[in-house]
Structures are given as C-alpha cells and as structure tokens.
C-alpha cells in the first residue's frame, strides 16, 4: 500500500501543500515555465501557451485538486488529482509536472504521496496515471508507490491501489490544509502590508 509524506513535508527550502483556487495564477505560471520536453511529458503531446492558459483556468473546478511544491512563493512542481466530480466510480487520475531545475530533489515523491492521501480520503480506491514510455523518472516514481505498470508503444499506464481513509490520513490532510490556509493568508497580508504602512504614515 502506498504511503505518503507527513503534512507540509519539506524538500529543500520549499514546502509541499495544497493550492487554492485563488492561487490559480501560480499554477498557470508554473505550466508556462515548463520547457517543451517537460510539456510533452506532462500532456503526451505538443502544447502551446494558449492551451496551458486554458488548462490552468479550468483545473480548479469541481473535479480537480492540486498540490504543489512552492519555493519562495513560486510553484516549481505540481500534482493534480482529477475525477472528483464522479466519485461513485472510486477512481481518479493523477498527473505531475516538475520544472527542470527542480528535478531529482524528491519533489515528485512528496507530491505523489500527498496526492495518494487526498485520494484515499475522498474514497478513491484506484488511481490512474499515464506517462510516455521514455519517461523513466516517472516510471520509477510510479513503481515506488507500488503501481502496476502496463506498457504500450504510445504510453505507459500506472494503476495504484490507494486503500481506504484512516484517522491518520484524514488528520494528515487536515493539518496540511491548515498550513496551506495560513501560508495563503500570510502571503495576502504581505502583499497589502506596504499599502497599509503608507496609509498610516499619511493619516489615511
């Protein structure tokens, strides 16, 4: 059975946490920074900026959940859980992207673990992921989480049995969400702080 990292698991100086709809721009900017090879690995085909703009705009809907590796306020890696709008089938789809300069740091494993926990807590018993046959790093990551890999010429599909929710996985996600809210609130406060100081200085 796949295991996840503790809530708010850190990698280097960044943190893995949930992204909220108000942080959509951070996710969009991450996708736009992906180089052509990484874009092809993530989406299985060549995609342009317009496609990524539209993709980011629709990701945080009812059926999507995003976790990210955030470093200095910038998203450098993201993991998406899709299929939450059809939870009765107990299956979901996972997808990952990590910028070139941030690979081989364990970020993918932290993101994967967080996504597995989220899937378990939402009743998703089977998690699917697809990658290109030449994407050895993703295949190794899937195998680390005990995925059953079925290969083909066009792509490789990984099937992961997540298991059911437990008090520990529920608490794990709750703590992670609390940290995520706190980080978001602090970021908003910092963005408004200079303006409030100027207002006080001039008696506004």
Phi, psi and omega per residue, in radians:
X1 nan 2.416 -3.093
X2 -1.215 2.510 3.108
X3 -2.046 2.674 -3.092
X4 -2.003 2.826 3.042
X5 -1.289 2.754 3.066
X6 -1.059 2.784 3.137
X7 -1.008 2.412 3.125
X8 1.175 0.458 -3.104
X9 -0.979 2.298 -3.084
X10 -1.743 2.543 3.068
X11 -2.307 1.909 -3.053
X12 1.205 -2.267 -3.119
X13 -1.790 0.070 -3.134
X14 -1.745 -3.059 -3.140
X15 -2.477 2.521 3.040
X16 -1.657 2.145 -3.124
X17 -2.685 2.957 3.096
X18 -1.276 2.498 2.995
X19 -1.707 2.465 -3.119
X20 -1.828 2.768 -3.106
X21 -0.904 -0.575 3.131
X22 -1.198 -0.208 3.135
X23 -1.806 0.371 -3.118
X24 -0.959 -0.665 -3.115
X25 -1.083 -0.610 3.109
X26 -1.107 -0.710 3.115
X27 -1.173 -0.767 3.133
X28 -1.061 -0.785 -3.132
X29 -1.120 -0.613 3.066
X30 -1.078 -0.832 -3.134
X31 -1.077 -0.704 -3.117
X32 -1.194 -0.416 3.118
X33 -1.413 -0.244 -3.117
X34 -1.091 2.349 3.109
X35 -1.291 2.888 -3.081
X36 -0.956 -0.691 -3.133
X37 -1.143 -0.803 -3.135
X38 -1.141 -0.657 3.080
X39 -1.065 -0.771 -3.140
X40 -1.128 -0.700 3.103
X41 -1.132 -0.669 -3.102
X42 -1.259 -0.778 -3.020
X43 -1.835 -0.109 3.093
X44 1.338 0.115 3.142
X45 -2.793 3.017 3.105
X46 -1.356 2.245 3.131
X47 -2.263 2.586 3.132
X48 -1.825 3.126 -3.091
X49 -1.092 -0.645 -3.128
X50 -1.089 -0.706 3.100
X51 -1.078 -0.782 -3.111
X52 -1.165 -0.645 3.086
X53 -1.044 -0.818 -3.128
X54 -1.195 -0.665 3.138
X55 -1.079 -0.799 -3.140
X56 -1.121 -0.605 -3.107
X57 -1.180 -0.444 -3.070
X58 -1.872 -0.021 -3.035
X59 -1.221 -0.641 -3.037
X60 -1.570 0.613 3.101
X61 -1.430 -2.872 -3.105
X62 -1.066 -0.628 -3.025
X63 -1.684 0.295 -3.083
X64 -2.297 2.604 3.107
X65 -2.487 2.371 -3.072
X66 -2.222 2.284 2.944
X67 -1.973 2.624 -3.056
X68 -2.475 2.697 2.934
X69 -1.663 2.000 -3.063
X70 -1.958 2.187 -3.129
X71 -2.247 2.114 -3.111
X72 0.954 0.669 3.097
X73 1.379 0.131 -3.100
X74 -2.106 2.346 3.110
X75 -1.386 2.124 3.135
X76 -1.947 -0.203 3.093
X77 -2.703 2.599 -3.112
X78 -2.526 2.568 3.063
X79 -2.250 2.292 -3.088
X80 -2.021 2.415 3.036
X81 -2.011 2.044 -3.114
X82 -2.064 2.752 3.133
X83 1.845 0.122 -3.103
X84 -1.246 -0.238 3.116
X85 -1.408 -0.130 3.135
X86 -2.317 0.971 -2.982
X87 -1.173 -0.313 -3.088
X88 -1.102 -0.459 -3.122
X89 -1.437 -0.126 3.072
X90 1.028 0.528 3.077
X91 -2.270 2.678 3.101
X92 -2.544 2.930 -3.138
X93 -2.080 2.343 3.135
X94 -1.954 2.514 3.100
X95 -2.524 2.575 -3.024
X96 -2.380 2.629 3.017
X97 -2.655 2.273 3.096
X98 -2.299 2.274 -3.124
X99 -1.119 2.600 -3.007
X100 -0.905 -0.813 -3.068
X101 -1.232 -0.106 -3.095
X102 -2.029 0.230 3.126
X103 -1.445 2.877 3.139
X104 1.072 0.588 3.072
X105 -2.091 0.096 -3.104
X106 1.483 0.097 -3.111
X107 -1.121 -0.756 -3.139
X108 -1.040 -0.702 3.128
X109 -1.144 -0.715 3.104
X110 -1.118 -0.749 3.116
X111 -1.121 -0.757 -3.136
X112 -1.055 -0.812 -3.137
X113 -1.064 -0.730 3.129
X114 -1.125 -0.669 -3.136
X115 -1.197 -0.671 3.113
X116 -1.098 -0.747 3.102
X117 -1.059 -0.802 3.130
X118 -1.070 -0.704 3.135
X119 -1.118 -0.792 3.136
X120 -1.026 -0.782 -3.087
X121 -1.187 -0.290 -3.141
X122 -1.833 0.238 3.074
X123 1.377 0.231 3.096
X124 -1.466 1.932 -3.088
X125 -1.565 -0.405 -3.125
X126 -2.251 2.187 -3.124
X127 -1.987 2.234 -3.138
X128 -1.884 2.564 3.023
X129 -2.543 2.609 -3.120
X130 -2.226 2.414 3.074
X131 -2.518 2.861 3.105
X132 -1.299 2.585 -3.127
X133 -0.978 -0.568 -3.105
X134 -1.420 -0.094 -3.131
X135 -1.463 1.357 -3.056
X136 -1.116 -0.642 -3.112
X137 -1.083 -0.766 3.139
X138 -1.201 -0.615 3.108
X139 -1.162 -0.676 3.088
X140 -1.152 -0.683 3.132
X141 -1.131 -0.742 3.121
X142 -1.100 -0.732 3.129
X143 -1.125 -0.590 3.112
X144 -1.058 -0.566 3.124
X145 -1.710 0.420 3.003
X146 1.071 0.628 3.087
X147 -1.346 2.500 3.002
X148 -1.520 2.053 -3.061
X149 -1.732 2.237 3.093
X150 -2.063 2.026 -3.020
X151 -1.661 2.730 3.063
X152 -2.645 3.104 -3.141
X153 -1.279 -0.583 -3.071
X154 -1.540 -0.680 -3.111
X155 -2.774 2.988 3.098
X156 -2.121 2.263 3.140
X157 -1.855 2.318 3.075
X158 -1.894 2.373 3.139
X159 -2.104 2.148 -3.062
X160 -2.092 2.195 3.018
X161 -1.506 1.961 -2.996
X162 -1.463 -0.509 -3.014
X163 1.522 2.993 -3.117
X164 -1.562 2.976 3.114
X165 -1.239 2.650 3.057
X166 -2.303 2.882 3.065
X167 -0.973 -0.567 -3.121
X168 -1.245 -0.745 3.141
X169 -1.191 -0.630 3.115
X170 -1.158 -0.775 3.098
X171 -1.127 -0.704 3.130
X172 -0.977 -0.851 -3.117
X173 -1.223 -0.661 3.132
X174 -1.063 -0.754 3.117
X175 -1.133 -0.700 3.126
X176 -1.112 -0.749 3.119
X177 -1.111 -0.688 3.112
X178 -1.081 -0.753 3.104
X179 -1.129 -0.685 3.126
X180 -1.099 -0.761 3.089
X181 -1.071 -0.746 -3.121
X182 -1.108 -0.729 3.130
X183 -1.130 -0.734 3.128
X184 -1.113 -0.769 -3.140
X185 -1.095 -0.719 3.128
X186 -1.136 -0.679 3.129
X187 -1.113 -0.745 3.115
X188 -1.128 -0.727 3.139
X189 -1.081 -0.740 -3.138
X190 -1.127 -0.647 -3.129
X191 -1.189 -0.463 -3.136
X192 -1.647 -0.264 -3.021
X193 -1.012 -0.849 -3.131
X194 -1.034 -0.678 -3.131
X195 -1.110 -0.742 -3.134
X196 -1.156 -0.627 3.106
X197 -1.139 -0.720 3.113
X198 -1.122 -0.682 -3.139
X199 -1.103 -0.698 3.125
X200 -1.184 -0.700 -3.094
X201 -1.081 -0.605 -3.098
X202 -1.791 0.228 3.063
X203 1.224 0.382 -3.118
X204 -1.342 nan nan
